[in-house]
Amino acid sequence: MELEQNQITRWDGYVNWRNKPALRGRHGGMLAASFVLVAEILESLAFVANATNMVLYMIQYMHMSPSTSANTVTNFIGTAFLLALLGGFLSDAFLTTYQTFLISSVLELLRRLPVK
C-alpha cells in the first residue's frame, strides 16, 4: 500500500535538478510557472528596449529618417519572430533541437564571413 501511495505522487519520466524523481506536491506547479512567466516578461522588455535603441541609433548615427529607421527595425523584428517560428517547426517536425541549433549556428557563421 505504501509503494502505491509513493508512486501516485511521482511524475513518471520527470526528475528534479538533482536527478531524483519529481514529486507532485513539491515540484512544478504555480511557483515554477511564475518563474517562467517573469523570465518571459523580462525578455520581452529587453527586446523592446533594444528595438527602441536601434531606432535611435539609426536616426542619430546612421542619419536615417525616423520613418525609415522605424520601418527597418520593424522588418528586423518581424523577421526574427518568423525565423523563430520556422526554427521551432523544423525542430519539432523534422529535426532535433540540437540539429536545429547547429544548422542555425552554421548559417549565422556563414553570414558573418566577409564577402569578396
N, CA, C and O atoms as CSV, one atom per row, in Angstrom:
chain,resi,resn,atom,element,x,y,z
A,1,MET,N,N,0.810,-1.187,0.000
A,1,MET,CA,C,0.000,0.000,0.000
A,1,MET,C,C,0.864,1.266,0.000
A,1,MET,O,O,0.548,2.235,-0.691
A,2,GLU,N,N,1.931,1.257,0.759
A,2,GLU,CA,C,2.809,2.402,0.839
A,2,GLU,C,C,3.519,2.648,-0.487
A,2,GLU,O,O,3.740,3.802,-0.854
A,3,LEU,N,N,3.882,1.593,-1.214
A,3,LEU,CA,C,4.537,1.727,-2.514
A,3,LEU,C,C,3.585,2.368,-3.527
A,3,LEU,O,O,4.005,3.211,-4.320
A,4,GLU,N,N,2.313,1.977,-3.507
A,4,GLU,CA,C,1.337,2.568,-4.419
A,4,GLU,C,C,1.133,4.047,-4.109
A,4,GLU,O,O,1.016,4.857,-5.029
A,5,GLN,N,N,1.089,4.406,-2.853
A,5,GLN,CA,C,0.913,5.801,-2.445
A,5,GLN,C,C,2.097,6.644,-2.910
A,5,GLN,O,O,1.909,7.787,-3.327
A,6,ASN,N,N,3.323,6.095,-2.846
A,6,ASN,CA,C,4.511,6.823,-3.264
A,6,ASN,C,C,4.536,7.000,-4.775
A,6,ASN,O,O,4.982,8.040,-5.259
A,7,GLN,N,N,4.069,6.010,-5.535
A,7,GLN,CA,C,4.078,6.114,-6.988
A,7,GLN,C,C,3.010,7.083,-7.493
A,7,GLN,O,O,3.175,7.686,-8.554
A,8,ILE,N,N,1.936,7.235,-6.754
A,8,ILE,CA,C,0.890,8.159,-7.164
A,8,ILE,C,C,1.399,9.599,-7.114
A,8,ILE,O,O,1.019,10.415,-7.954
A,9,THR,N,N,2.239,9.918,-6.153
A,9,THR,CA,C,2.715,11.288,-6.006
A,9,THR,C,C,3.879,11.621,-6.938
A,9,THR,O,O,4.264,12.788,-7.015
A,10,ARG,N,N,4.449,10.663,-7.639
A,10,ARG,CA,C,5.557,10.934,-8.553
A,10,ARG,C,C,5.035,11.273,-9.943
A,10,ARG,O,O,3.966,10.823,-10.354
A,11,TRP,N,N,5.807,12.066,-10.643
A,11,TRP,CA,C,5.549,12.314,-12.057
A,11,TRP,C,C,6.434,11.366,-12.838
A,11,TRP,O,O,7.660,11.454,-12.764
A,12,ASP,N,N,5.832,10.471,-13.578
A,12,ASP,CA,C,6.602,9.476,-14.323
A,12,ASP,C,C,7.416,10.143,-15.427
A,12,ASP,O,O,6.887,10.915,-16.228
A,13,GLY,N,N,8.695,9.838,-15.456
A,13,GLY,CA,C,9.569,10.357,-16.502
A,13,GLY,C,C,10.169,11.712,-16.215
A,13,GLY,O,O,10.951,12.209,-17.026
A,14,TYR,N,N,9.833,12.342,-15.082
A,14,TYR,CA,C,10.365,13.658,-14.760
A,14,TYR,C,C,11.272,13.569,-13.539
A,14,TYR,O,O,11.008,12.820,-12.599
A,15,VAL,N,N,12.349,14.353,-13.579
A,15,VAL,CA,C,13.284,14.403,-12.453
A,15,VAL,C,C,13.526,15.855,-12.081
A,15,VAL,O,O,13.282,16.764,-12.875
A,16,ASN,N,N,14.013,16.060,-10.855
A,16,ASN,CA,C,14.344,17.410,-10.426
A,16,ASN,C,C,15.796,17.719,-10.804
A,16,ASN,O,O,16.428,16.948,-11.525
A,17,TRP,N,N,16.311,18.827,-10.326
A,17,TRP,CA,C,17.654,19.232,-10.711
A,17,TRP,C,C,18.738,18.349,-10.099
A,17,TRP,O,O,19.893,18.415,-10.521
A,18,ARG,N,N,18.391,17.537,-9.127
A,18,ARG,CA,C,19.348,16.585,-8.549
A,18,ARG,C,C,19.202,15.195,-9.158
A,18,ARG,O,O,19.799,14.236,-8.668
A,19,ASN,N,N,18.415,15.081,-10.217
A,19,ASN,CA,C,18.180,13.832,-10.937
A,19,ASN,C,C,17.428,12.815,-10.085
A,19,ASN,O,O,17.594,11.609,-10.269
A,20,LYS,N,N,16.614,13.286,-9.166
A,20,LYS,CA,C,15.749,12.430,-8.362
A,20,LYS,C,C,14.329,12.567,-8.889
A,20,LYS,O,O,14.010,13.579,-9.513
A,21,PRO,N,N,13.462,11.580,-8.658
A,21,PRO,CA,C,12.088,11.653,-9.187
A,21,PRO,C,C,11.351,12.901,-8.695
A,21,PRO,O,O,11.432,13.265,-7.521
A,22,ALA,N,N,10.635,13.546,-9.612
A,22,ALA,CA,C,9.867,14.741,-9.265
A,22,ALA,C,C,8.582,14.334,-8.565
A,22,ALA,O,O,7.891,13.411,-8.995
A,23,LEU,N,N,8.273,15.025,-7.495
A,23,LEU,CA,C,7.068,14.755,-6.716
A,23,LEU,C,C,6.021,15.819,-7.016
A,23,LEU,O,O,6.346,16.996,-7.173
A,24,ARG,N,N,4.772,15.401,-7.095
A,24,ARG,CA,C,3.699,16.319,-7.480
A,24,ARG,C,C,3.525,17.478,-6.506
A,24,ARG,O,O,3.275,18.602,-6.940
A,25,GLY,N,N,3.645,17.248,-5.251
A,25,GLY,CA,C,3.420,18.307,-4.276
A,25,GLY,C,C,4.583,19.266,-4.124
A,25,GLY,O,O,4.388,20.383,-3.644
A,26,ARG,N,N,5.775,18.873,-4.511
A,26,ARG,CA,C,6.960,19.693,-4.257
A,26,ARG,C,C,7.580,20.305,-5.495
A,26,ARG,O,O,8.306,21.293,-5.377
A,27,HIS,N,N,7.332,19.770,-6.666
A,27,HIS,CA,C,7.984,20.240,-7.890
A,27,HIS,C,C,6.948,20.693,-8.909
A,27,HIS,O,O,5.850,20.142,-8.994
A,28,GLY,N,N,7.320,21.705,-9.676
A,28,GLY,CA,C,6.404,22.222,-10.692
A,28,GLY,C,C,5.341,23.085,-10.068
A,28,GLY,O,O,5.550,23.670,-9.005
A,29,GLY,N,N,4.210,23.169,-10.717
A,29,GLY,CA,C,3.090,23.940,-10.189
A,29,GLY,C,C,3.209,25.417,-10.481
A,29,GLY,O,O,3.920,25.828,-11.397
A,30,MET,N,N,2.508,26.208,-9.695
A,30,MET,CA,C,2.436,27.642,-9.940
A,30,MET,C,C,3.746,28.367,-9.651
A,30,MET,O,O,4.029,29.391,-10.273
A,31,LEU,N,N,4.543,27.861,-8.728
A,31,LEU,CA,C,5.812,28.519,-8.441
A,31,LEU,C,C,6.728,28.440,-9.659
A,31,LEU,O,O,7.319,29.447,-10.049
A,32,ALA,N,N,6.852,27.273,-10.258
A,32,ALA,CA,C,7.690,27.123,-11.443
A,32,ALA,C,C,7.116,27.914,-12.610
A,32,ALA,O,O,7.865,28.514,-13.381
A,33,ALA,N,N,5.793,27.920,-12.747
A,33,ALA,CA,C,5.168,28.664,-13.839
A,33,ALA,C,C,5.386,30.165,-13.677
A,33,ALA,O,O,5.555,30.877,-14.667
A,34,SER,N,N,5.383,30.649,-12.439
A,34,SER,CA,C,5.607,32.080,-12.223
A,34,SER,C,C,7.032,32.478,-12.575
A,34,SER,O,O,7.245,33.580,-13.080
A,35,PHE,N,N,8.014,31.621,-12.325
A,35,PHE,CA,C,9.391,31.920,-12.731
A,35,PHE,C,C,9.498,32.013,-14.249
A,35,PHE,O,O,10.175,32.901,-14.768
A,36,VAL,N,N,8.840,31.112,-14.961
A,36,VAL,CA,C,8.860,31.144,-16.421
A,36,VAL,C,C,8.179,32.404,-16.924
A,36,VAL,O,O,8.673,33.046,-17.851
A,37,LEU,N,N,7.059,32.763,-16.329
A,37,LEU,CA,C,6.334,33.958,-16.734
A,37,LEU,C,C,7.165,35.218,-16.524
A,37,LEU,O,O,7.210,36.080,-17.401
A,38,VAL,N,N,7.815,35.334,-15.385
A,38,VAL,CA,C,8.661,36.503,-15.103
A,38,VAL,C,C,9.836,36.554,-16.085
A,38,VAL,O,O,10.185,37.630,-16.570
A,39,ALA,N,N,10.440,35.417,-16.378
A,39,ALA,CA,C,11.553,35.398,-17.328
A,39,ALA,C,C,11.102,35.844,-18.719
A,39,ALA,O,O,11.828,36.569,-19.398
A,40,GLU,N,N,9.929,35.426,-19.142
A,40,GLU,CA,C,9.405,35.830,-20.449
A,40,GLU,C,C,9.090,37.323,-20.483
A,40,GLU,O,O,9.341,37.984,-21.491
A,41,ILE,N,N,8.549,37.855,-19.406
A,41,ILE,CA,C,8.240,39.282,-19.347
A,41,ILE,C,C,9.525,40.099,-19.425
A,41,ILE,O,O,9.586,41.087,-20.157
A,42,LEU,N,N,10.552,39.696,-18.676
A,42,LEU,CA,C,11.822,40.422,-18.706
A,42,LEU,C,C,12.484,40.326,-20.081
A,42,LEU,O,O,13.095,41.287,-20.548
A,43,GLU,N,N,12.361,39.168,-20.725
A,43,GLU,CA,C,12.925,39.018,-22.068
A,43,GLU,C,C,12.219,39.939,-23.054
A,43,GLU,O,O,12.868,40.563,-23.894
A,44,SER,N,N,10.907,40.029,-22.961
A,44,SER,CA,C,10.152,40.914,-23.859
A,44,SER,C,C,10.515,42.376,-23.625
A,44,SER,O,O,10.647,43.141,-24.580
A,45,LEU,N,N,10.677,42.767,-22.371
A,45,LEU,CA,C,11.077,44.143,-22.070
A,45,LEU,C,C,12.455,44.459,-22.638
A,45,LEU,O,O,12.671,45.545,-23.176
A,46,ALA,N,N,13.383,43.521,-22.522
A,46,ALA,CA,C,14.722,43.738,-23.070
A,46,ALA,C,C,14.680,43.836,-24.589
A,46,ALA,O,O,15.392,44.652,-25.174
A,47,PHE,N,N,13.862,43.021,-25.230
A,47,PHE,CA,C,13.762,43.052,-26.687
A,47,PHE,C,C,13.200,44.387,-27.164
A,47,PHE,O,O,13.708,44.964,-28.126
A,48,VAL,N,N,12.163,44.880,-26.506
A,48,VAL,CA,C,11.564,46.168,-26.878
A,48,VAL,C,C,12.544,47.310,-26.613
A,48,VAL,O,O,12.622,48.249,-27.405
A,49,ALA,N,N,13.283,47.242,-25.523
A,49,ALA,CA,C,14.272,48.282,-25.226
A,49,ALA,C,C,15.369,48.302,-26.285
A,49,ALA,O,O,15.792,49.373,-26.719
A,50,ASN,N,N,15.829,47.131,-26.701
A,50,ASN,CA,C,16.841,47.086,-27.752
A,50,ASN,C,C,16.300,47.592,-29.075
A,50,ASN,O,O,17.020,48.259,-29.817
A,51,ALA,N,N,15.054,47.292,-29.385
A,51,ALA,CA,C,14.456,47.797,-30.620
A,51,ALA,C,C,14.363,49.323,-30.596
A,51,ALA,O,O,14.630,49.977,-31.605
A,52,THR,N,N,13.990,49.883,-29.464
A,52,THR,CA,C,13.929,51.335,-29.340
A,52,THR,C,C,15.304,51.950,-29.507
A,52,THR,O,O,15.455,52.971,-30.178
A,53,ASN,N,N,16.311,51.334,-28.897
A,53,ASN,CA,C,17.670,51.839,-29.046
A,53,ASN,C,C,18.171,51.719,-30.480
A,53,ASN,O,O,18.942,52.561,-30.940
A,54,MET,N,N,17.735,50.675,-31.192
A,54,MET,CA,C,18.128,50.540,-32.597
A,54,MET,C,C,17.545,51.667,-33.439
A,54,MET,O,O,18.215,52.176,-34.338
A,55,VAL,N,N,16.314,52.060,-33.163
A,55,VAL,CA,C,15.701,53.168,-33.905
A,55,VAL,C,C,16.476,54.455,-33.647
A,55,VAL,O,O,16.792,55.190,-34.582
A,56,LEU,N,N,16.782,54.727,-32.381
A,56,LEU,CA,C,17.538,55.944,-32.050
A,56,LEU,C,C,18.934,55.925,-32.661
A,56,LEU,O,O,19.425,56.955,-33.123
A,57,TYR,N,N,19.572,54.762,-32.665
A,57,TYR,CA,C,20.908,54.649,-33.259
A,57,TYR,C,C,20.860,54.947,-34.755
A,57,TYR,O,O,21.717,55.657,-35.280
A,58,MET,N,N,19.857,54.404,-35.436
A,58,MET,CA,C,19.755,54.630,-36.875
A,58,MET,C,C,19.455,56.090,-37.201
A,58,MET,O,O,19.913,56.610,-38.218
A,59,ILE,N,N,18.693,56.741,-36.344
A,59,ILE,CA,C,18.386,58.157,-36.576
A,59,ILE,C,C,19.615,59.024,-36.329
A,59,ILE,O,O,19.950,59.872,-37.157
A,60,GLN,N,N,20.292,58.820,-35.195
A,60,GLN,CA,C,21.373,59.719,-34.794
A,60,GLN,C,C,22.696,59.432,-35.489
A,60,GLN,O,O,23.386,60.363,-35.904
A,61,TYR,N,N,23.062,58.166,-35.622
A,61,TYR,CA,C,24.395,57.847,-36.127
A,61,TYR,C,C,24.413,57.397,-37.579
A,61,TYR,O,O,25.419,57.571,-38.267
A,62,MET,N,N,23.324,56.825,-38.052
A,62,MET,CA,C,23.283,56.406,-39.447
A,62,MET,C,C,22.550,57.423,-40.316
A,62,MET,O,O,22.454,57.254,-41.532
A,63,HIS,N,N,22.040,58.468,-39.695
A,63,HIS,CA,C,21.393,59.601,-40.365
A,63,HIS,C,C,20.238,59.151,-41.261
A,63,HIS,O,O,20.083,59.631,-42.384
A,64,MET,N,N,19.430,58.221,-40.743
A,64,MET,CA,C,18.218,57.806,-41.442
A,64,MET,C,C,17.055,58.652,-40.941
A,64,MET,O,O,17.108,59.220,-39.850
A,65,SER,N,N,16.019,58.728,-41.742
A,65,SER,CA,C,14.821,59.433,-41.280
A,65,SER,C,C,14.119,58.564,-40.234
A,65,SER,O,O,14.306,57.347,-40.211
A,66,PRO,N,N,13.326,59.176,-39.381
A,66,PRO,CA,C,12.623,58.378,-38.360
A,66,PRO,C,C,11.720,57.300,-38.944
A,66,PRO,O,O,11.640,56.199,-38.398
A,67,SER,N,N,11.043,57.600,-40.040
A,67,SER,CA,C,10.154,56.591,-40.628
A,67,SER,C,C,10.942,55.430,-41.231
A,67,SER,O,O,10.536,54.274,-41.108
A,68,THR,N,N,12.063,55.732,-41.881
A,68,THR,CA,C,12.880,54.661,-42.468
A,68,THR,C,C,13.505,53.794,-41.389
A,68,THR,O,O,13.538,52.570,-41.512
A,69,SER,N,N,13.996,54.420,-40.339
A,69,SER,CA,C,14.627,53.631,-39.274
A,69,SER,C,C,13.590,52.780,-38.535
A,69,SER,O,O,13.873,51.631,-38.196
A,70,ALA,N,N,12.412,53.314,-38.283
A,70,ALA,CA,C,11.366,52.533,-37.618
A,70,ALA,C,C,10.913,51.380,-38.504
A,70,ALA,O,O,10.666,50.279,-38.011
A,71,ASN,N,N,10.802,51.624,-39.809
A,71,ASN,CA,C,10.425,50.561,-40.727
A,71,ASN,C,C,11.486,49.467,-40.777
A,71,ASN,O,O,11.150,48.284,-40.825
A,72,THR,N,N,12.750,49.843,-40.768
A,72,THR,CA,C,13.841,48.867,-40.777
A,72,THR,C,C,13.811,48.004,-39.516
A,72,THR,O,O,13.998,46.789,-39.588
A,73,VAL,N,N,13.578,48.625,-38.374
A,73,VAL,CA,C,13.544,47.877,-37.118
A,73,VAL,C,C,12.333,46.950,-37.056
A,73,VAL,O,O,12.449,45.823,-36.574
A,74,THR,N,N,11.179,47.400,-37.532
A,74,THR,CA,C,10.021,46.515,-37.521
A,74,THR,C,C,10.195,45.358,-38.492
A,74,THR,O,O,9.708,44.258,-38.231
A,75,ASN,N,N,10.883,45.585,-39.612
A,75,ASN,CA,C,11.200,44.474,-40.514
A,75,ASN,C,C,12.131,43.473,-39.837
A,75,ASN,O,O,11.974,42.263,-40.003
A,76,PHE,N,N,13.096,43.977,-39.078
A,76,PHE,CA,C,14.015,43.110,-38.341
A,76,PHE,C,C,13.265,42.286,-37.295
A,76,PHE,O,O,13.500,41.085,-37.166
A,77,ILE,N,N,12.371,42.926,-36.551
A,77,ILE,CA,C,11.613,42.230,-35.514
A,77,ILE,C,C,10.714,41.168,-36.129
A,77,ILE,O,O,10.639,40.047,-35.625
A,78,GLY,N,N,10.035,41.513,-37.209
A,78,GLY,CA,C,9.173,40.545,-37.878
A,78,GLY,C,C,9.951,39.352,-38.401
A,78,GLY,O,O,9.499,38.212,-38.286
A,79,THR,N,N,11.120,39.609,-38.976
A,79,THR,CA,C,11.963,38.514,-39.464
A,79,THR,C,C,12.441,37.641,-38.317
A,79,THR,O,O,12.482,36.417,-38.444
A,80,ALA,N,N,12.803,38.256,-37.204
A,80,ALA,CA,C,13.257,37.479,-36.047
A,80,ALA,C,C,12.153,36.574,-35.518
A,80,ALA,O,O,12.405,35.414,-35.191
A,81,PHE,N,N,10.938,37.092,-35.431
A,81,PHE,CA,C,9.824,36.278,-34.942
A,81,PHE,C,C,9.461,35.166,-35.913
A,81,PHE,O,O,9.180,34.046,-35.485
A,82,LEU,N,N,9.460,35.450,-37.215
A,82,LEU,CA,C,9.124,34.420,-38.193
A,82,LEU,C,C,10.190,33.328,-38.252
A,82,LEU,O,O,9.866,32.150,-38.402
A,83,LEU,N,N,11.462,33.717,-38.135
A,83,LEU,CA,C,12.516,32.702,-38.123
A,83,LEU,C,C,12.457,31.846,-36.865
A,83,LEU,O,O,12.811,30.668,-36.903
A,84,ALA,N,N,12.012,32.425,-35.749
A,84,ALA,CA,C,11.833,31.625,-34.534
A,84,ALA,C,C,10.725,30.596,-34.725
A,84,ALA,O,O,10.853,29.458,-34.274
A,85,LEU,N,N,9.637,30.986,-35.391
A,85,LEU,CA,C,8.568,30.034,-35.690
A,85,LEU,C,C,9.051,28.944,-36.641
A,85,LEU,O,O,8.729,27.770,-36.458
A,86,LEU,N,N,9.818,29.328,-37.650
A,86,LEU,CA,C,10.347,28.344,-38.591
A,86,LEU,C,C,11.290,27.368,-37.890
A,86,LEU,O,O,11.222,26.161,-38.125
A,87,GLY,N,N,12.163,27.883,-37.037
A,87,GLY,CA,C,13.073,27.008,-36.293
A,87,GLY,C,C,12.334,26.077,-35.360
A,87,GLY,O,O,12.700,24.908,-35.236
A,88,GLY,N,N,11.301,26.569,-34.701
A,88,GLY,CA,C,10.502,25.713,-33.827
A,88,GLY,C,C,9.781,24.621,-34.592
A,88,GLY,O,O,9.708,23.482,-34.132
A,89,PHE,N,N,9.244,24.964,-35.766
A,89,PHE,CA,C,8.572,23.960,-36.588
A,89,PHE,C,C,9.549,22.900,-37.073
A,89,PHE,O,O,9.261,21.705,-37.006
A,90,LEU,N,N,10.708,23.340,-37.562
A,90,LEU,CA,C,11.709,22.370,-38.031
A,90,LEU,C,C,12.194,21.483,-36.892
A,90,LEU,O,O,12.395,20.283,-37.074
A,91,SER,N,N,12.380,22.076,-35.726
A,91,SER,CA,C,12.851,21.318,-34.576
A,91,SER,C,C,11.824,20.289,-34.123
A,91,SER,O,O,12.195,19.179,-33.741
A,92,ASP,N,N,10.544,20.636,-34.159
A,92,ASP,CA,C,9.504,19.713,-33.717
A,92,ASP,C,C,9.159,18.666,-34.764
A,92,ASP,O,O,8.903,17.511,-34.422
A,93,ALA,N,N,9.151,19.052,-36.030
A,93,ALA,CA,C,8.639,18.161,-37.064
A,93,ALA,C,C,9.705,17.269,-37.681
A,93,ALA,O,O,9.447,16.091,-37.931
A,94,PHE,N,N,10.892,17.798,-37.932
A,94,PHE,CA,C,11.860,17.053,-38.724
A,94,PHE,C,C,13.178,16.777,-38.013
A,94,PHE,O,O,13.755,15.701,-38.175
A,95,LEU,N,N,13.653,17.722,-37.239
A,95,LEU,CA,C,14.988,17.633,-36.646
A,95,LEU,C,C,14.889,17.616,-35.126
A,95,LEU,O,O,13.817,17.810,-34.553
A,96,THR,N,N,16.029,17.380,-34.490
A,96,THR,CA,C,16.081,17.550,-33.040
A,96,THR,C,C,16.446,19.003,-32.738
A,96,THR,O,O,16.856,19.748,-33.628
A,97,THR,N,N,16.295,19.388,-31.498
A,97,THR,CA,C,16.644,20.747,-31.108
A,97,THR,C,C,18.126,21.012,-31.330
A,97,THR,O,O,18.511,22.105,-31.746
A,98,TYR,N,N,18.951,20.018,-31.055
A,98,TYR,CA,C,20.390,20.179,-31.234
A,98,TYR,C,C,20.744,20.369,-32.707
A,98,TYR,O,O,21.575,21.214,-33.040
A,99,GLN,N,N,20.121,19.590,-33.592
A,99,GLN,CA,C,20.399,19.727,-35.020
A,99,GLN,C,C,19.949,21.096,-35.534
A,99,GLN,O,O,20.638,21.713,-36.345
A,100,THR,N,N,18.810,21.562,-35.069
A,100,THR,CA,C,18.333,22.885,-35.469
A,100,THR,C,C,19.291,23.962,-34.990
A,100,THR,O,O,19.572,24.911,-35.722
A,101,PHE,N,N,19.790,23.827,-33.780
A,101,PHE,CA,C,20.766,24.781,-33.249
A,101,PHE,C,C,22.044,24.772,-34.084
A,101,PHE,O,O,22.582,25.833,-34.397
A,102,LEU,N,N,22.531,23.597,-34.443
A,102,LEU,CA,C,23.751,23.518,-35.248
A,102,LEU,C,C,23.559,24.150,-36.623
A,102,LEU,O,O,24.422,24.893,-37.092
A,103,ILE,N,N,22.450,23.864,-37.258
A,103,ILE,CA,C,22.198,24.431,-38.587
A,103,ILE,C,C,22.094,25.955,-38.521
A,103,ILE,O,O,22.671,26.651,-39.357
A,104,SER,N,N,21.368,26.474,-37.539
A,104,SER,CA,C,21.249,27.928,-37.425
A,104,SER,C,C,22.584,28.567,-37.051
A,104,SER,O,O,22.863,29.688,-37.476
A,105,SER,N,N,23.408,27.885,-36.274
A,105,SER,CA,C,24.731,28.422,-35.937
A,105,SER,C,C,25.629,28.475,-37.160
A,105,SER,O,O,26.372,29.439,-37.343
A,106,VAL,N,N,25.568,27.451,-37.998
A,106,VAL,CA,C,26.371,27.451,-39.227
A,106,VAL,C,C,25.911,28.566,-40.157
A,106,VAL,O,O,26.736,29.251,-40.760
A,107,LEU,N,N,24.593,28.752,-40.275
A,107,LEU,CA,C,24.081,29.844,-41.109
A,107,LEU,C,C,24.521,31.202,-40.581
A,107,LEU,O,O,24.868,32.088,-41.362
A,108,GLU,N,N,24.511,31.372,-39.267
A,108,GLU,CA,C,24.972,32.624,-38.667
A,108,GLU,C,C,26.462,32.840,-38.924
A,108,GLU,O,O,26.886,33.963,-39.199
A,109,LEU,N,N,27.246,31.790,-38.838
A,109,LEU,CA,C,28.678,31.891,-39.108
A,109,LEU,C,C,28.921,32.253,-40.564
A,109,LEU,O,O,29.771,33.096,-40.850
A,110,LEU,N,N,28.201,31.639,-41.485
A,110,LEU,CA,C,28.355,31.955,-42.904
A,110,LEU,C,C,27.947,33.395,-43.202
A,110,LEU,O,O,28.527,34.041,-44.075
A,111,ARG,N,N,26.953,33.892,-42.480
A,111,ARG,CA,C,26.521,35.271,-42.686
A,111,ARG,C,C,27.593,36.259,-42.251
A,111,ARG,O,O,27.706,37.349,-42.814
A,112,ARG,N,N,28.375,35.879,-41.254
A,112,ARG,CA,C,29.388,36.811,-40.723
A,112,ARG,C,C,30.709,36.770,-41.484
A,112,ARG,O,O,31.577,37.610,-41.245
A,113,LEU,N,N,30.880,35.820,-42.387
A,113,LEU,CA,C,32.112,35.765,-43.170
A,113,LEU,C,C,32.164,36.954,-44.132
A,113,LEU,O,O,31.136,37.366,-44.669
A,114,PRO,N,N,33.354,37.499,-44.346
A,114,PRO,CA,C,33.452,38.652,-45.260
A,114,PRO,C,C,33.172,38.217,-46.709
A,114,PRO,O,O,33.573,37.137,-47.143
A,115,VAL,N,N,32.489,39.072,-47.419
A,115,VAL,CA,C,32.154,38.814,-48.819
A,115,VAL,C,C,33.167,39.548,-49.688
A,115,VAL,O,O,33.458,40.726,-49.479
A,116,LYS,N,N,33.696,38.820,-50.669
A,116,LYS,CA,C,34.686,39.458,-51.554
A,116,LYS,C,C,34.123,39.662,-52.929
A,116,LYS,O,O,34.812,40.184,-53.807
